[in-house]
Amino acid sequence: MRRYAPSVGSLDASVEDYDTRTAILTSGLGIEQDRGSFKYDAQAFYTISRRRSPHNYIWEFGRDGTALSVGRAELFGLSPDSVWSLVRHDSTMQLTSIWVDSERLDEDQYGIQANFQRPFHFGWISGYVKLGGKLRWLSRTFDRERNGRQGLRYPSDTVEQCLLETLGPEWEERYQIADSVYGVPGLPIALIQKNYKREGEFGEGQFGLGPIADEDLLMELTRALQAPPCQAEYQNNTIESLGRDYDGIERYQAAYVMAQLKIGPYVTLIPGIRYERDYSRYTGQRFREVTSGFVYAPPADLSELEVERENIFWLPMVHLDVRPVDWLAVKLARTETISRPNYYQYAPITSINTWRSFIWAANSKLRPSHATNYDATLQLASSRFGLFGISAFYKRIDDLLIEVEFPAQLFRDVNGDTVVIGVPEGTNVPRAWLEGASPQLQTTVNNDEPAKYWGYELEWQTNFSYLPGVLKGSC
């Protein structure tokens, strides 16, 4: 995998080689019977997932200064595909860091569910009643170990010397060229890049690929860093090794009851209601990054966080289908649905970088998004001209999940009290981190205002049987 990220402030790229193996065992047992007067089904399932990544290699490149030929103000209003032509493809991007990750993700999930349905008939009303429920349990554990070295853009004499002792004259020449020809320390990407066409086939030739480093040469450099005499420089990244781990459990319960009511020959009514409860408990950590001489030290302010979340919803729904004549149908519906956040958006991990300029935090107070939907459809059918329909919809989403980034800071109000602004409660950011600093906070929040969508749709289905000759849709 290759990433190329130009911005107003910097030019960054990376080459990533992942070795990931996933083993999944899924088992289930079910029963389904129709006894005439009623029918039912039931299932039980158990799933085990084991993901192992013993060696994920990440090589990062970068260059200080703008990567674009225009300033930030000139970027407003530009379409994404027009930005690429403004990128300065700079072959003096230097190798900044080498990382080797070992990751383990374990998931165990099991559950049961059942449904029961019974028909009925009372005079001019007939149909069925259906009810059911589901229970699901899940446990999840993630562990990462990261080793390597950063600060290779401006390598110390010790690092450069030990690498050249292992790599030999060819690499020594590369470092000399970097200094004498390109005028930069370290290792520019131009000296280890592959032969390629910059205007390749990516995006149908619309986008160039930028400089691309040779993975074989990068692997050779990594092996040298791991071997004597460089072993002392190949160190554990304690931030990524300790600060990104988590484990937790999730519990899910759901039940519903619904009915289909045929009222005479023309009307069908389907009412129902669903109950959902989700509970989760995750353990993570809060920490402050510490670096010294481009080496990660053990994180400061390290403390374990454990948070519990619980959400309960009652979700009613109703569908109405009216067909007064064979050629006309009117359908109306009101439904409610929810969309849950991903676990990594609320599993409690909060960190601030060494310079106290940036905080990344999950939000343990996140609520699922709750949508209310209204739909209406009018359909006209003709044996000659086919089916014509017009539909309209309206959707309101409360607590929409959005990724945000804004400054977090202390503020003195008119009463002289110091208050924290820009920090949602669930991010677990301590007040001390904001003393004398105003870092950018990146997290996920629920939107305070509802999101609203509406629109309409026209539909026409016909086989053109009324057209002459070969234009007919059927013989």
C-alpha positions as CSV (number, residue, x, y, z in Angstrom):
1,M,0.0,0.0,0.0
2,R,1.3,3.5,-0.9
3,R,-0.1,6.7,0.5
4,Y,0.7,10.2,-0.8
5,A,-0.7,13.1,1.2
6,P,0.2,16.6,0.0
7,S,-1.1,19.6,2.0
8,V,-0.5,23.3,2.5
9,G,1.8,22.6,5.5
10,S,3.8,19.5,4.4
11,L,4.4,16.8,1.9
12,D,4.0,13.3,3.4
13,A,4.0,9.8,1.9
14,S,4.3,6.2,3.1
15,V,4.9,2.7,1.9
16,E,3.2,0.0,3.9
17,D,3.6,-3.8,3.6
18,Y,1.0,-5.7,5.7
19,D,1.2,-9.4,6.5
20,T,-2.3,-10.1,8.0
21,R,-3.9,-13.5,8.5
22,T,-7.4,-14.0,9.7
23,A,-9.0,-17.2,10.9
24,I,-12.8,-17.4,11.4
25,L,-14.9,-20.2,12.7
26,T,-18.6,-19.9,12.4
27,S,-21.1,-22.4,13.7
28,G,-24.9,-22.3,13.9
29,L,-27.9,-24.5,14.8
30,G,-31.4,-23.8,13.8
31,I,-34.9,-25.2,13.7
32,E,-38.0,-24.2,11.7
33,Q,-41.5,-25.7,11.8
34,D,-44.9,-24.9,10.4
35,R,-47.6,-26.6,12.5
36,G,-50.5,-25.2,10.5
37,S,-52.1,-23.2,13.4
38,F,-48.7,-21.5,14.0
39,K,-45.1,-21.6,12.9
40,Y,-41.8,-20.8,14.5
41,D,-38.0,-20.7,14.0
42,A,-35.1,-20.5,16.3
43,Q,-31.3,-20.2,15.8
44,A,-28.2,-20.2,17.9
45,F,-24.8,-19.2,16.6
46,Y,-21.1,-18.9,17.7
47,T,-18.3,-17.2,15.9
48,I,-14.6,-17.0,16.7
49,S,-12.3,-14.6,14.8
50,R,-8.6,-14.4,15.3
51,R,-6.5,-11.8,13.3
52,R,-2.7,-11.9,13.5
53,S,-0.4,-9.5,11.9
54,P,3.1,-10.5,13.0
55,H,5.0,-8.1,10.7
56,N,3.4,-4.9,9.3
57,Y,6.1,-2.7,7.8
58,I,5.5,1.1,7.6
59,W,8.0,3.4,6.0
60,E,7.2,7.1,6.3
61,F,8.6,10.0,4.1
62,G,8.1,13.7,4.5
63,R,9.4,17.2,3.7
64,D,8.8,20.4,5.5
65,G,7.1,23.3,3.7
66,T,4.1,23.5,1.5
67,A,3.5,20.8,-1.1
68,L,1.2,23.0,-3.2
69,S,1.9,25.7,-5.6
70,V,-0.8,27.9,-4.2
71,G,-1.8,29.1,-0.7
72,R,-4.6,28.0,1.5
73,A,-7.0,30.7,0.3
74,E,-6.6,29.7,-3.3
75,L,-7.8,26.2,-2.6
76,F,-11.3,27.2,-1.6
77,G,-13.8,26.3,-4.3
78,L,-11.5,24.0,-6.2
79,S,-12.8,20.5,-7.1
80,P,-10.8,17.6,-5.7
81,D,-9.6,16.4,-9.1
82,S,-8.1,19.8,-9.9
83,V,-5.9,19.9,-6.8
84,W,-3.5,17.3,-8.1
85,S,-2.1,19.6,-10.8
86,L,-1.0,22.0,-8.1
87,V,1.1,19.4,-6.2
88,R,4.8,19.9,-6.3
89,H,6.2,16.4,-6.8
90,D,9.4,16.7,-4.8
91,S,12.0,13.9,-5.0
92,T,13.8,15.3,-2.0
93,M,11.2,13.9,0.4
94,Q,13.3,12.2,3.1
95,L,12.8,8.9,4.9
96,T,11.5,10.0,8.4
97,S,10.7,6.7,10.2
98,I,10.7,2.9,10.0
99,W,8.1,1.0,12.0
100,V,7.4,-2.7,12.4
101,D,4.0,-3.6,14.0
102,S,2.8,-6.8,15.5
103,E,-1.0,-6.9,16.1
104,R,-3.5,-9.3,17.6
105,L,-7.2,-8.9,17.5
106,D,-9.5,-11.5,19.1
107,E,-13.3,-11.6,18.8
108,D,-15.8,-14.0,20.2
109,Q,-19.5,-13.7,19.5
110,Y,-22.5,-15.9,20.3
111,G,-26.2,-15.4,20.5
112,I,-29.7,-16.8,20.1
113,Q,-32.8,-15.6,18.3
114,A,-36.4,-16.9,17.8
115,N,-39.6,-15.9,15.9
116,F,-43.2,-17.0,16.4
117,Q,-46.1,-16.4,14.0
118,R,-49.8,-17.2,14.4
119,P,-52.5,-16.5,11.8
120,F,-56.0,-15.4,12.7
121,H,-59.4,-14.6,11.1
122,F,-62.1,-12.5,12.7
123,G,-65.0,-11.7,10.3
124,W,-63.7,-9.2,7.6
125,I,-60.3,-8.9,9.3
126,S,-57.6,-11.6,8.8
127,G,-53.9,-11.8,9.0
128,Y,-51.2,-12.9,11.5
129,V,-49.4,-11.8,14.6
130,K,-45.6,-12.2,14.8
131,L,-43.2,-11.7,17.6
132,G,-39.6,-12.5,18.3
133,G,-36.4,-11.7,20.1
134,K,-32.6,-11.8,19.9
135,L,-29.7,-11.9,22.4
136,R,-26.1,-11.4,21.4
137,W,-22.9,-11.4,23.4
138,L,-19.5,-10.2,22.1
139,S,-16.0,-9.9,23.6
140,R,-13.1,-8.1,21.8
141,T,-9.4,-7.7,22.6
142,F,-6.7,-5.7,20.7
143,D,-3.0,-5.6,21.3
144,R,-0.2,-3.9,19.3
145,E,3.5,-3.9,19.6
146,R,5.5,-1.3,17.6
147,N,9.2,-1.2,17.1
148,G,11.5,0.9,14.9
149,R,13.0,4.3,14.7
150,Q,11.8,7.8,13.8
151,G,14.0,10.9,13.3
152,L,15.7,9.5,10.2
153,R,15.1,12.7,8.3
154,Y,18.0,14.2,10.4
155,P,19.8,11.1,11.5
156,S,22.3,11.3,14.3
157,D,25.9,10.3,13.5
158,T,25.4,7.1,15.5
159,V,22.4,6.0,13.5
160,E,24.0,6.8,10.1
161,Q,27.3,5.2,11.0
162,C,25.8,1.9,12.3
163,L,23.6,1.6,9.2
164,L,26.5,2.1,6.8
165,E,28.6,-0.4,8.6
166,T,26.0,-3.0,7.8
167,L,24.8,-1.8,4.4
168,G,28.1,-1.2,2.7
169,P,29.6,1.1,0.0
170,E,26.5,1.4,-2.2
171,W,24.4,2.9,0.6
172,E,27.3,5.1,1.7
173,E,27.3,6.6,-1.8
174,R,23.5,7.3,-1.5
175,Y,24.0,9.2,1.7
176,Q,26.9,11.2,0.1
177,I,24.7,12.1,-3.0
178,A,21.9,13.2,-0.7
179,D,24.3,15.7,0.9
180,S,26.3,16.9,-2.1
181,V,23.6,16.8,-4.9
182,Y,20.3,17.3,-3.1
183,G,21.6,19.3,-0.2
184,V,19.6,17.4,2.4
185,P,20.5,15.1,5.2
186,G,19.3,11.6,5.6
187,L,17.9,9.6,2.6
188,P,15.8,11.3,-0.1
189,I,13.2,9.2,-1.9
190,A,14.9,9.9,-5.2
191,L,17.8,7.7,-4.3
192,I,15.7,4.6,-3.6
193,Q,12.8,5.0,-5.9
194,K,11.5,2.5,-8.4
195,N,11.4,3.0,-12.1
196,Y,7.9,4.1,-13.0
197,K,5.8,6.4,-15.1
198,R,4.7,9.4,-13.0
199,E,1.6,9.8,-15.2
200,G,0.4,6.2,-14.7
201,E,-3.0,4.6,-15.1
202,F,-4.3,5.7,-11.7
203,G,-7.7,7.3,-12.1
204,E,-7.5,6.7,-15.9
205,G,-4.3,8.6,-16.2
206,Q,-5.9,11.7,-14.5
207,F,-3.6,11.5,-11.4
208,G,0.2,10.9,-11.2
209,L,1.6,8.6,-8.7
210,G,4.3,10.8,-7.2
211,P,7.7,9.3,-6.1
212,I,7.6,5.7,-5.1
213,A,10.3,4.0,-3.0
214,D,11.5,0.5,-3.8
215,E,10.2,-1.9,-1.2
216,D,13.2,-4.2,-1.5
217,L,15.6,-1.4,-0.7
218,L,13.4,-0.3,2.2
219,M,13.4,-3.9,3.5
220,E,17.2,-4.0,3.2
221,L,17.4,-0.8,5.2
222,T,15.0,-2.2,7.9
223,R,17.0,-5.4,8.3
224,A,20.1,-3.3,8.9
225,L,18.4,-1.3,11.6
226,Q,17.3,-4.5,13.3
227,A,20.8,-6.2,13.2
228,P,24.0,-5.4,15.1
229,P,25.4,-2.8,15.5
230,C,22.1,-0.9,15.1
231,Q,20.1,-2.9,17.5
232,A,20.3,-0.2,20.2
233,E,18.6,2.3,17.8
234,Y,15.8,-0.2,17.0
235,Q,13.5,0.6,19.9
236,N,10.0,0.0,21.2
237,N,7.5,2.7,20.5
238,T,5.8,2.7,23.8
239,I,3.1,5.1,22.8
240,E,1.8,2.8,20.0
241,S,2.5,-0.4,22.0
242,L,0.8,0.7,25.3
243,G,-1.6,3.4,24.3
244,R,-3.7,1.8,21.5
245,D,-4.6,-1.4,23.3
246,Y,-8.2,-2.1,24.5
247,D,-10.5,-4.9,25.5
248,G,-14.2,-4.9,26.1
249,I,-17.6,-6.6,26.0
250,E,-20.9,-5.8,24.2
251,R,-24.4,-7.1,25.1
252,Y,-27.3,-6.7,22.8
253,Q,-31.0,-7.4,23.4
254,A,-33.9,-6.9,21.0
255,A,-37.6,-7.9,20.8
256,Y,-40.5,-7.0,18.6
257,V,-44.1,-7.6,18.0
258,M,-46.0,-6.9,14.7
259,A,-49.2,-7.8,12.9
260,Q,-50.5,-7.9,9.4
261,L,-54.1,-7.0,9.2
262,K,-56.1,-7.4,6.0
263,I,-59.1,-5.2,6.4
264,G,-61.6,-6.3,3.8
265,P,-60.4,-6.7,0.2
266,Y,-58.7,-3.3,-0.2
267,V,-56.7,-2.4,2.9
268,T,-53.6,-3.9,4.5
269,L,-52.3,-2.5,7.7
270,I,-48.9,-3.6,9.2
271,P,-48.3,-2.1,12.7
272,G,-45.4,-3.1,15.0
273,I,-42.9,-2.0,17.6
274,R,-39.3,-3.0,18.3
275,Y,-37.3,-2.8,21.5
276,E,-33.5,-2.6,21.5
277,R,-31.0,-2.3,24.3
278,D,-27.3,-2.3,23.8
279,Y,-24.7,-2.3,26.6
280,S,-20.9,-2.1,26.3
281,R,-18.0,-1.9,28.7
282,Y,-14.5,-1.2,27.4
283,T,-11.2,-0.7,29.0
284,G,-8.6,1.6,27.5
285,Q,-6.2,4.3,28.6
286,R,-5.4,8.0,28.7
287,F,-1.8,9.2,28.2
288,R,0.6,11.9,27.2
289,E,3.1,11.2,24.5
290,V,6.8,11.8,25.4
291,T,9.6,12.0,22.9
292,S,13.3,12.8,23.4
293,G,15.8,12.9,20.6
294,F,13.2,11.4,18.2
295,V,12.8,8.4,20.5
296,Y,9.5,7.6,22.2
297,A,9.7,7.4,25.9
298,P,7.1,5.6,28.1
299,P,3.9,7.7,28.1
300,A,3.3,10.2,30.9
301,D,0.0,10.6,32.8
302,L,-0.8,7.0,31.9
303,S,-4.0,5.9,33.5
304,E,-6.5,3.2,32.8
305,L,-10.0,4.1,31.7
306,E,-13.1,2.0,31.9
307,V,-16.4,3.2,30.6
308,E,-19.9,1.7,30.3
309,R,-22.5,2.7,27.8
310,E,-26.2,1.7,27.6
311,N,-28.8,2.8,25.2
312,I,-32.5,1.8,25.0
313,F,-34.8,2.5,22.1
314,W,-38.5,1.8,21.4
315,L,-39.0,1.9,17.6
316,P,-42.6,1.9,16.3
317,M,-43.5,1.4,12.7
318,V,-46.6,1.3,10.6
319,H,-47.3,0.5,6.9
320,L,-50.6,1.1,5.1
321,D,-51.4,-0.3,1.7
322,V,-54.7,0.7,0.1
323,R,-55.9,-0.8,-3.3
324,P,-59.5,0.4,-3.9
325,V,-59.3,-0.7,-7.6
326,D,-57.0,-3.1,-9.6
327,W,-55.1,-0.3,-11.3
328,L,-54.5,2.0,-8.2
329,A,-52.3,1.5,-5.1
330,V,-51.5,3.9,-2.3
331,K,-48.7,3.1,0.1
332,L,-47.9,5.0,3.3
333,A,-45.2,4.2,5.9
334,R,-43.7,5.6,9.1
335,T,-40.6,3.8,10.5
336,E,-37.9,4.5,13.0
337,T,-34.3,3.1,12.7
338,I,-31.0,3.5,14.5
339,S,-27.4,3.5,13.4
340,R,-24.7,2.6,16.1
341,P,-21.2,4.1,16.2
342,N,-18.2,1.8,15.5
343,Y,-16.6,0.6,18.7
344,Y,-13.3,2.4,18.0
345,Q,-15.3,5.7,18.2
346,Y,-16.2,5.2,21.8
347,A,-13.6,2.7,23.3
348,P,-11.8,4.9,25.8
349,I,-8.5,5.9,24.4
350,T,-7.3,9.5,24.8
351,S,-3.9,10.9,24.0
352,I,-2.1,14.2,23.6
353,N,1.1,14.7,21.7
354,T,4.5,15.8,23.1
355,W,4.0,19.4,22.1
356,R,0.4,19.6,23.6
357,S,-0.8,20.8,20.2
358,F,-3.1,17.8,19.3
359,I,-5.4,15.5,21.2
360,W,-7.1,12.4,19.7
361,A,-9.9,11.0,21.8
362,A,-12.7,8.5,21.5
363,N,-16.0,9.7,22.9
364,S,-17.5,7.3,25.4
365,K,-20.8,9.3,25.5
366,L,-21.7,8.7,21.9
367,R,-25.3,7.9,21.2
368,P,-26.6,5.9,18.2
369,S,-28.1,8.0,15.4
370,H,-31.9,7.8,15.5
371,A,-33.8,8.3,12.2
372,T,-37.6,8.8,11.7
373,N,-38.7,8.1,8.1
374,Y,-41.9,9.0,6.3
375,D,-42.7,7.5,2.8
376,A,-45.7,7.8,0.5
377,T,-46.2,6.1,-2.9
378,L,-48.9,6.4,-5.5
379,Q,-48.9,3.6,-8.2
380,L,-51.0,3.4,-11.4
381,A,-51.1,0.1,-13.4
382,S,-52.2,-0.5,-17.0
383,S,-52.1,-3.7,-19.0
384,R,-51.2,-1.6,-22.0
385,F,-48.7,1.1,-20.7
386,G,-47.3,-0.7,-17.6
387,L,-46.7,0.6,-14.1
388,F,-46.3,4.3,-13.3
389,G,-45.4,5.5,-9.8
390,I,-44.5,8.6,-7.9
391,S,-43.0,8.5,-4.4
392,A,-42.0,11.0,-1.8
393,F,-39.9,10.6,1.3
394,Y,-38.8,12.6,4.4
395,K,-36.1,11.6,6.8
396,R,-35.1,13.2,10.1
397,I,-31.9,12.0,11.8
398,D,-31.3,13.0,15.4
399,D,-27.8,12.6,17.0
400,L,-26.1,12.2,13.6
401,L,-22.5,11.0,14.1
402,I,-19.9,13.3,12.7
403,E,-16.1,13.5,12.9
404,V,-14.9,16.9,14.2
405,E,-11.7,18.7,15.0
406,F,-11.7,22.0,16.9
407,P,-9.5,23.8,19.5
408,A,-9.9,22.8,23.1
409,Q,-9.1,25.5,25.7
410,L,-9.8,27.0,29.0
411,F,-11.8,30.2,29.1
412,R,-12.4,32.8,31.8
413,D,-16.1,33.9,31.9
414,V,-17.6,37.2,33.0
415,N,-17.7,36.0,36.6
416,G,-14.0,35.2,36.6
417,D,-14.5,31.4,36.6
418,T,-12.4,29.3,34.4
419,V,-14.4,26.9,32.2
420,V,-13.5,24.3,29.6
421,I,-14.8,24.8,26.1
422,G,-14.6,22.6,23.1
423,V,-14.2,19.4,25.1
424,P,-17.1,16.9,25.1
425,E,-17.5,15.1,28.4
426,G,-17.0,11.6,26.9
427,T,-13.6,12.4,25.6
428,N,-12.0,12.0,29.1
429,V,-9.6,15.0,28.5
430,P,-8.1,16.2,31.8
431,R,-8.2,19.9,32.6
432,A,-4.5,19.9,33.3
433,W,-3.7,19.2,29.6
434,L,-5.3,22.6,28.7
435,E,-3.3,24.6,31.2
436,G,-1.2,27.0,29.1
437,A,-2.1,25.2,25.9
438,S,-4.9,25.2,23.2
439,P,-4.6,21.9,21.4
440,Q,-6.7,20.8,18.5
441,L,-9.1,18.0,19.6
442,Q,-10.2,15.3,17.1
443,T,-13.1,13.1,18.1
444,T,-16.6,12.0,17.1
445,V,-19.7,13.7,18.4
446,N,-23.5,13.6,18.0
447,N,-24.7,16.6,16.0
448,D,-26.9,18.9,18.1
449,E,-29.2,19.8,15.3
450,P,-31.2,17.2,13.4
451,A,-30.3,16.3,9.8
452,K,-33.2,16.4,7.4
453,Y,-33.6,14.8,3.9
454,W,-36.5,14.8,1.6
455,G,-37.1,14.1,-2.1
456,Y,-39.3,12.3,-4.6
457,E,-38.9,9.5,-7.2
458,L,-40.7,8.8,-10.5
459,E,-41.0,5.3,-11.8
460,W,-42.2,3.8,-15.1
461,Q,-42.1,0.1,-16.0
462,T,-43.3,-1.0,-19.4
463,N,-42.4,-3.6,-22.0
464,F,-43.4,-1.4,-25.0
465,S,-45.9,-4.0,-26.2
466,Y,-47.9,-1.2,-27.9
467,L,-45.0,-0.3,-30.2
468,P,-44.8,-1.7,-33.7
469,G,-42.4,-4.4,-35.0
470,V,-39.0,-5.0,-33.4
471,L,-39.6,-2.1,-30.9
472,K,-41.9,-4.3,-28.9
473,G,-40.5,-5.5,-25.6
474,S,-42.1,-8.9,-25.9
475,C,-43.0,-11.3,-28.7
